[in-house]
């Protein structure tokens, strides 16, 4: 009977004389256990108030987990009795709490607390429990901040590019509408010239109506002046009013087309470095013609709208 207390005292003494490394390990486990208890007590789907452990001091006896953990005092102060029982209780509690907290673990809980800014309270327990996670968590927090900045810059650039693509589409659509209107005006001139031929006057060769779209705005103005001079005796009720409307539309078309070309020049001015780079690599200067500018703008708009913008939206996690 006297050998059992003596053996227990020997275990307590040997435990109390353990190296500082072991003491630090047990202290970290204690801090982790407190983190697990705090995590589980804050969950509505888990309850640990009735959780029990096997009593390390008396076989077959159960003790409340929270009560047993709260009685643990570490590191040892002086000749503290029952040190081995406290260490055993701590390891049992840690194992059971990790099982109850799954899929979370003390490691994930500590890393989450270390990621959140702050140096007091729960985060201090996490620092003591997992000191090796302090620097990775700090680096990850710094990386997240940079990622947020990059995402914000990407959002601004994507918004600007979306606006630029939408504006370019509107400009090209406006030019297409003016081209259609030009063809209609040229067809109207053809009709007037046909009426002049019907009363015995020669009709200037301006091409068939199907080729009327090839004429430019100055060409329509020239046709207007030519038709006024070539058919002075055409009955006003039949053709003069139509000719006046066609001439007025041609003048308005020239003004509108000038404004549309200026808008296209403004839009392409943001991307002129692309053809300039290609021309510089070829050793020449880019050809500046209206047809080439429109074609190049349409190709650029297709690339930006069909390829670049979807990639930028994908980087932001959205859909175009």
Backbone torsions as a table, in degrees:
resi	resn	phi	psi	omega
1	UNK	NA	-34.0	-178.3
2	UNK	-78.4	-14.2	-178.5
3	UNK	-75.8	-29.8	-177.2
4	UNK	-67.9	-48.0	176.0
5	UNK	-60.9	-35.8	-179.8
6	UNK	-66.2	-42.7	178.9
7	UNK	-64.6	-37.6	178.3
8	UNK	-65.0	-41.9	178.9
9	UNK	-64.3	-36.8	178.4
10	UNK	-64.4	-40.1	178.7
11	UNK	-66.2	-40.6	178.4
12	UNK	-64.4	-40.2	-179.7
13	UNK	-67.4	-43.7	179.9
14	UNK	-65.1	-35.5	177.9
15	UNK	-69.7	-36.9	179.2
16	UNK	-70.7	-22.3	179.8
17	UNK	-97.7	15.7	179.5
18	UNK	-67.2	160.7	-177.4
19	UNK	-66.6	158.7	177.3
20	UNK	-60.2	-26.1	179.4
21	UNK	-64.7	-43.3	179.0
22	UNK	-67.7	-41.0	176.8
23	UNK	-59.2	-41.8	179.2
24	UNK	-65.5	-38.4	178.7
25	UNK	-62.5	-45.0	179.9
26	UNK	-66.2	-37.7	178.2
27	UNK	-64.6	-38.6	177.2
28	UNK	-64.7	-40.1	178.2
29	UNK	-64.0	-36.9	178.5
30	UNK	-65.2	-43.0	177.5
31	UNK	-63.3	-39.5	178.4
32	UNK	-64.5	-39.4	178.9
33	UNK	-62.5	-40.0	177.0
34	UNK	-64.3	-37.7	177.3
35	UNK	-65.0	-40.1	179.1
36	UNK	-66.8	-41.3	178.2
37	UNK	-62.6	-43.8	179.0
38	UNK	-62.9	-40.9	-180.0
39	UNK	-65.0	-45.6	-177.5
40	UNK	-71.2	-35.4	-179.7
41	UNK	-68.6	-18.6	178.5
42	UNK	-93.3	3.2	180.0
43	UNK	-101.6	136.2	-178.7
44	UNK	-80.6	-19.5	-177.9
45	UNK	-93.7	-1.7	178.9
46	UNK	-131.0	147.3	178.4
47	UNK	-138.8	133.3	-179.0
48	UNK	-121.8	7.5	-177.0
49	UNK	-66.2	-25.2	179.8
50	UNK	-106.0	8.2	179.6
51	UNK	-66.6	140.8	-176.4
52	UNK	-127.3	156.0	176.5
53	UNK	-125.8	157.3	171.2
54	UNK	-71.6	132.1	179.7
55	UNK	-69.9	123.7	-179.6
56	UNK	-73.0	-21.5	-177.7
57	UNK	-87.8	-28.0	-176.2
58	UNK	-136.7	119.8	-177.1
59	UNK	-67.2	140.2	177.7
60	UNK	83.4	-0.5	-178.5
61	UNK	-104.8	143.2	179.0
62	UNK	-106.6	143.7	176.6
63	UNK	-129.9	151.0	177.7
64	UNK	-66.4	134.0	-175.4
65	UNK	-61.9	-48.0	-176.8
66	UNK	-65.2	-42.4	179.1
67	UNK	-62.7	-40.6	-178.7
68	UNK	-66.9	-40.2	-179.7
69	UNK	-68.1	-40.3	-178.2
70	UNK	-68.0	-19.7	177.9
71	UNK	-83.9	-9.7	-179.0
72	UNK	-75.8	131.5	175.9
73	UNK	-124.7	119.5	-178.5
74	UNK	-146.0	140.1	6.4
75	UNK	-74.2	165.5	-177.9
76	UNK	-65.0	140.1	177.8
77	UNK	-115.5	112.9	-179.4
78	UNK	68.4	-145.5	-179.5
79	UNK	-94.2	72.4	-176.5
80	UNK	-76.2	129.1	-178.9
81	UNK	-81.2	158.9	175.9
82	UNK	59.3	35.3	179.2
83	UNK	-66.5	-39.0	-179.2
84	UNK	-65.6	-37.6	178.3
85	UNK	-64.8	-37.9	178.5
86	UNK	-65.9	-41.3	178.9
87	UNK	-65.3	-41.7	179.1
88	UNK	-64.6	-41.6	177.8
89	UNK	-61.4	-39.8	-179.6
90	UNK	-62.9	-45.6	-177.7
91	UNK	-67.8	-37.9	177.0
92	UNK	-64.7	-43.3	-179.9
93	UNK	-64.0	-41.4	179.2
94	UNK	-61.6	-43.5	-179.8
95	UNK	-64.4	-44.6	-177.9
96	UNK	-70.7	-37.4	179.9
97	UNK	-68.3	-38.3	176.0
98	UNK	-62.7	-36.6	178.1
99	UNK	-67.3	-40.6	179.7
100	UNK	-71.2	-30.8	-176.6
101	UNK	-84.9	-8.0	-177.4
102	UNK	-52.2	139.8	9.2
103	UNK	-81.9	-4.2	176.4
104	UNK	-73.7	153.7	176.5
105	UNK	-134.1	171.0	176.4
106	UNK	-60.4	-33.2	178.5
107	UNK	-64.3	-48.4	-178.4
108	UNK	-67.9	-36.5	178.3
109	UNK	-65.2	-43.7	179.4
110	UNK	-64.8	-41.3	-179.7
111	UNK	-64.4	-38.6	177.3
112	UNK	-63.0	-42.8	179.9
113	UNK	-68.5	-34.7	178.4
114	UNK	-71.2	-29.6	178.2
115	UNK	-69.6	-34.3	179.5
116	UNK	-73.5	131.0	-179.2
117	UNK	-59.5	145.6	179.6
118	UNK	137.1	149.4	-177.1
119	UNK	-126.2	7.3	-176.4
120	UNK	-123.7	166.9	175.0
121	UNK	70.8	-130.2	-175.6
122	UNK	-63.0	-37.1	-179.3
123	UNK	-63.1	-29.7	177.9
124	UNK	-69.9	-37.1	173.7
125	UNK	-61.8	-41.1	179.0
126	UNK	-64.5	-36.8	178.6
127	UNK	-64.6	-40.7	-179.6
128	UNK	-73.6	-35.0	-178.4
129	UNK	-72.8	-39.2	-178.0
130	UNK	-134.9	74.4	-179.7
131	UNK	-64.6	-23.8	179.9
132	UNK	-73.0	-11.5	179.0
133	UNK	-92.7	-7.0	-174.9
134	UNK	-63.1	-50.5	-177.6
135	UNK	-68.6	-45.6	175.9
136	UNK	-59.0	-38.7	178.3
137	UNK	-65.5	-38.2	177.7
138	UNK	-65.0	-42.6	178.2
139	UNK	-65.9	-39.9	178.8
140	UNK	-65.7	-39.3	177.3
141	UNK	-63.6	-39.7	177.2
142	UNK	-66.0	-40.4	179.3
143	UNK	-64.8	-39.2	178.4
144	UNK	-64.2	-39.5	178.5
145	UNK	-62.8	-43.7	177.3
146	UNK	-64.9	-37.6	178.0
147	UNK	-63.2	-39.7	177.5
148	UNK	-63.8	-39.9	177.3
149	UNK	-63.9	-43.8	179.5
150	UNK	-63.8	-41.1	178.5
151	UNK	-63.8	-38.6	178.3
152	UNK	-65.4	-43.8	177.3
153	UNK	-63.0	-42.1	177.7
154	UNK	-62.4	-36.3	177.8
155	UNK	-65.2	-42.6	179.2
156	UNK	-64.8	-45.5	-179.9
157	UNK	-64.4	-39.9	178.6
158	UNK	-64.9	-40.0	178.0
159	UNK	-64.1	-43.9	179.0
160	UNK	-64.2	-42.2	179.8
161	UNK	-67.1	-37.2	177.0
162	UNK	-62.1	-43.8	177.1
163	UNK	-62.8	-41.5	-178.4
164	UNK	-65.5	-42.2	178.5
165	UNK	-65.5	-43.0	178.7
166	UNK	-62.5	-41.1	179.2
167	UNK	-65.5	-42.3	177.9
168	UNK	-62.5	-38.9	177.9
169	UNK	-64.5	-40.1	178.8
170	UNK	-65.2	-39.4	-179.9
171	UNK	-65.2	-47.3	179.7
172	UNK	-66.1	-36.0	176.6
173	UNK	-64.2	-39.0	177.6
174	UNK	-64.1	-39.6	178.4
175	UNK	-65.8	-40.3	176.8
176	UNK	-62.3	-40.9	177.7
177	UNK	-63.8	-39.7	178.1
178	UNK	-67.7	-35.3	176.0
179	UNK	-63.9	-40.2	177.0
180	UNK	-64.8	-42.3	178.3
181	UNK	-63.9	-37.0	178.9
182	UNK	-63.5	-40.5	178.0
183	UNK	-63.8	-38.3	178.9
184	UNK	-66.8	-39.6	178.7
185	UNK	-66.7	-42.4	178.2
186	UNK	-62.2	-37.3	176.6
187	UNK	-64.2	-37.6	177.0
188	UNK	-63.7	-39.6	176.0
189	UNK	-63.4	-39.6	178.3
190	UNK	-60.9	-38.1	179.8
191	UNK	-66.3	-41.1	178.7
192	UNK	-64.6	-42.3	179.1
193	UNK	-65.4	-34.0	176.4
194	UNK	-65.1	-38.1	176.9
195	UNK	-66.4	-36.2	177.3
196	UNK	-65.6	-38.1	177.9
197	UNK	-66.7	-30.9	-179.1
198	UNK	-67.8	-27.1	179.4
199	UNK	-94.7	9.7	170.7
200	UNK	104.2	11.1	179.3
201	UNK	-104.8	147.4	178.9
202	UNK	-70.6	144.9	-179.7
203	UNK	-104.1	126.3	178.2
204	UNK	-60.4	145.5	-179.6
205	UNK	-80.9	97.7	178.6
206	UNK	-110.1	6.1	179.7
207	UNK	96.6	159.7	178.8
208	UNK	-72.7	159.7	177.8
209	UNK	-56.1	-30.5	-180.0
210	UNK	-68.4	-18.1	179.0
211	UNK	-102.8	7.1	-175.3
212	UNK	-66.4	-25.8	-178.2
213	UNK	-66.9	-17.4	-178.2
214	UNK	-76.0	-14.5	-178.1
215	UNK	-78.6	148.1	177.0
216	UNK	-97.2	178.1	-176.9
217	UNK	-64.0	-43.4	175.0
218	UNK	-59.9	-33.2	177.3
219	UNK	-64.6	-37.6	177.4
220	UNK	-66.3	-39.2	177.8
221	UNK	-64.1	-39.0	178.0
222	UNK	-65.6	-39.9	177.5
223	UNK	-65.0	-35.6	178.4
224	UNK	-61.8	-48.4	179.3
225	UNK	-63.9	-40.0	-179.4
226	UNK	-65.4	-40.5	-179.7
227	UNK	-68.8	-34.4	177.4
228	UNK	-64.0	-36.5	-178.5
229	UNK	-83.6	-30.8	-174.0
230	UNK	-80.7	-23.4	-174.7
231	UNK	-130.7	63.0	-179.0
232	UNK	-72.2	-23.1	-174.1
233	UNK	-98.0	6.4	177.2
234	UNK	-63.3	132.8	-179.0
235	UNK	-55.5	129.5	-174.3
236	UNK	-62.7	-35.0	-177.9
237	UNK	-65.3	-25.7	-175.8
238	UNK	-94.1	-42.4	-170.6
239	UNK	-129.4	-26.2	-174.5
240	UNK	-63.0	-42.6	-180.0
241	UNK	-65.0	-39.9	178.3
242	UNK	-65.9	-38.8	178.5
243	UNK	-66.6	-39.2	178.3
244	UNK	-63.2	-41.8	179.8
245	UNK	-66.0	-39.4	179.8
246	UNK	-65.9	-40.3	179.4
247	UNK	-66.5	-41.4	177.8
248	UNK	-64.0	-40.3	178.3
249	UNK	-66.2	-36.3	178.5
250	UNK	-65.5	-40.7	177.6
251	UNK	-64.7	-43.6	179.0
252	UNK	-65.6	-36.6	179.7
253	UNK	-63.7	-40.1	179.4
254	UNK	-62.0	-41.0	178.6
255	UNK	-66.8	-44.3	-179.9
256	UNK	-65.0	-39.6	-179.7
257	UNK	-67.4	-35.5	176.6
258	UNK	-62.2	-43.3	178.7
259	UNK	-65.4	-39.7	179.6
260	UNK	-66.6	-39.4	178.4
261	UNK	-65.6	-38.4	177.0
262	UNK	-64.5	-40.4	177.6
263	UNK	-64.3	-38.1	177.6
264	UNK	-67.0	-38.2	176.8
265	UNK	-63.0	-40.4	178.0
266	UNK	-64.7	-41.2	-178.8
267	UNK	-67.8	-43.5	-179.3
268	UNK	-72.9	-18.0	-178.8
269	UNK	-62.7	-26.2	178.5
270	UNK	-74.5	-16.9	-175.0
271	UNK	-120.7	14.3	-177.8
272	UNK	-64.9	-21.6	-179.7
273	UNK	-65.6	-23.1	179.2
274	UNK	-68.3	-54.2	177.3
275	UNK	-67.3	-28.8	178.3
276	UNK	-66.4	-38.8	177.5
277	UNK	-64.8	-43.3	178.8
278	UNK	-63.0	-42.1	179.3
279	UNK	-67.2	-37.2	178.8
280	UNK	-65.4	-37.5	178.3
281	UNK	-68.0	-31.1	178.0
282	UNK	-82.8	-10.2	179.0
283	UNK	83.3	22.7	179.6
284	UNK	-139.7	-163.9	179.5
285	UNK	-115.8	145.4	179.7
286	UNK	-64.9	141.3	179.3
287	UNK	-74.9	126.5	-177.8
288	UNK	-104.7	90.1	173.7
289	UNK	-127.4	155.0	-177.2
290	UNK	-63.3	-41.6	-179.0
291	UNK	-65.2	-43.1	-179.6
292	UNK	-66.7	-37.8	179.6
293	UNK	-64.4	-43.2	179.3
294	UNK	-65.2	-42.2	-179.6
295	UNK	-65.9	-43.5	179.5
296	UNK	-65.2	-38.4	178.5
297	UNK	-65.5	-40.1	178.5
298	UNK	-65.3	-41.8	178.3
299	UNK	-64.6	-44.0	179.1
300	UNK	-62.1	-41.5	179.8
301	UNK	-63.2	-38.7	178.4
302	UNK	-65.8	-40.2	179.9
303	UNK	-66.6	-45.5	-178.5
304	UNK	-65.5	-44.0	-175.5
305	UNK	-76.8	-30.9	-174.2
306	UNK	-98.7	-18.3	-174.8
307	UNK	-126.6	-52.5	-174.0
308	UNK	-69.7	-50.4	-178.4
309	UNK	-61.2	-45.0	177.1
310	UNK	-59.0	-36.8	177.9
311	UNK	-66.3	-39.4	179.5
312	UNK	-68.6	-39.7	175.9
313	UNK	-65.1	-38.1	176.7
314	UNK	-63.2	-37.8	176.7
315	UNK	-62.8	-35.8	179.2
316	UNK	-81.2	-7.2	179.7
317	UNK	84.7	18.7	179.6
318	UNK	-119.0	-174.2	178.1
319	UNK	-123.5	139.5	-179.7
320	UNK	-69.0	NA	NA
